[in-house]
């Protein structure tokens, strides 16, 4: 995959997953979509106009995607825990 596409998407997915974890984003899915879209556009503009070609290799994009996995697992576990707590209450 082309690094001009991979890196902005990978950075945005990582930042969005951190937003989900910190602010319980599943309660406001529209904000999650907005947050993701904002960072994709910001990263694409930065990579096209402000960063030299090849500044970040594709390895950094794969690293961001790999870091997203444990965060996504944590988000799922917290979401599941909150739903089980709501059923008990």
C-alpha positions as CSV (number, residue, x, y, z in Angstrom):
1,X,0.0,0.0,0.0
2,X,1.2,3.5,-0.8
3,X,2.6,5.3,2.3
4,X,0.9,8.6,1.3
5,X,-2.4,6.8,1.9
6,X,-1.4,4.2,4.6
7,X,0.2,6.6,7.1
8,X,-2.6,9.2,7.2
9,X,-5.2,6.5,7.7
10,X,-3.1,4.6,10.2
11,X,-2.4,7.7,12.3
12,X,-6.1,8.7,12.1
13,X,-7.3,5.2,13.2
14,X,-4.8,5.3,16.1
15,X,-5.9,8.7,17.3
16,X,-9.6,7.8,16.9
17,X,-9.2,4.7,18.9
18,X,-7.5,6.7,21.7
19,X,-10.5,9.1,21.5
20,X,-12.9,6.2,21.9
21,X,-11.0,4.9,24.9
22,X,-10.6,8.2,26.7
23,X,-14.0,9.8,26.0
24,X,-16.2,6.7,25.7
25,X,-16.8,7.6,22.0
26,X,-19.4,4.8,21.5
27,X,-21.9,7.1,23.2
28,X,-21.6,9.6,20.4
29,X,-20.7,7.8,17.2
30,X,-21.1,11.0,15.1
31,X,-18.2,12.6,16.9
32,X,-16.1,9.5,16.3
33,X,-16.8,9.8,12.5
34,X,-16.0,13.5,12.6
35,X,-12.9,13.0,14.6
36,X,-11.6,10.3,12.2
37,X,-12.5,12.4,9.1
38,X,-10.8,15.5,10.6
39,X,-7.5,13.7,11.3
40,X,-7.5,11.9,7.9
41,X,-7.9,15.3,6.1
42,X,-5.3,16.9,8.4
43,X,-2.8,14.1,7.9
44,X,-3.3,14.0,4.1
45,X,-2.8,17.8,3.8
46,X,0.3,17.5,6.0
47,X,1.8,14.7,4.0
48,X,1.1,16.4,0.7
49,X,2.2,19.9,1.5
50,X,4.4,20.1,4.5
51,X,6.3,16.8,4.8
52,X,9.0,15.8,2.4
53,X,8.4,12.7,0.3
54,X,9.4,9.6,2.2
55,X,9.6,11.4,5.6
56,X,7.7,8.5,7.3
57,X,8.2,5.1,5.9
58,X,5.4,2.5,5.6
59,X,6.8,0.9,8.8
60,X,5.4,3.7,10.9
61,X,1.9,3.2,9.4
62,X,2.1,-0.5,10.2
63,X,3.3,0.3,13.7
64,X,0.3,2.6,14.2
65,X,-2.1,-0.1,13.0
66,X,-0.4,-2.6,15.4
67,X,-0.8,-0.2,18.3
68,X,-4.4,0.2,17.5
69,X,-5.1,-3.5,18.1
70,X,-4.6,-3.5,21.9
71,X,-6.5,-0.1,22.2
72,X,-9.4,-1.6,20.3
73,X,-9.4,-4.6,22.6
74,X,-9.5,-2.3,25.6
75,X,-12.3,-0.3,24.1
76,X,-14.3,-3.4,23.5
77,X,-13.7,-4.7,27.0
78,X,-14.7,-1.4,28.6
79,X,-17.8,-1.2,26.5
80,X,-18.8,-4.8,27.4
81,X,-18.1,-4.1,31.1
82,X,-20.3,-1.0,31.0
83,X,-23.1,-2.8,29.4
84,X,-23.0,-5.6,31.9
85,X,-23.0,-3.1,34.7
86,X,-26.0,-1.4,33.2
87,X,-27.9,-4.7,33.0
88,X,-27.1,-5.4,36.7
89,X,-28.4,-2.0,37.8
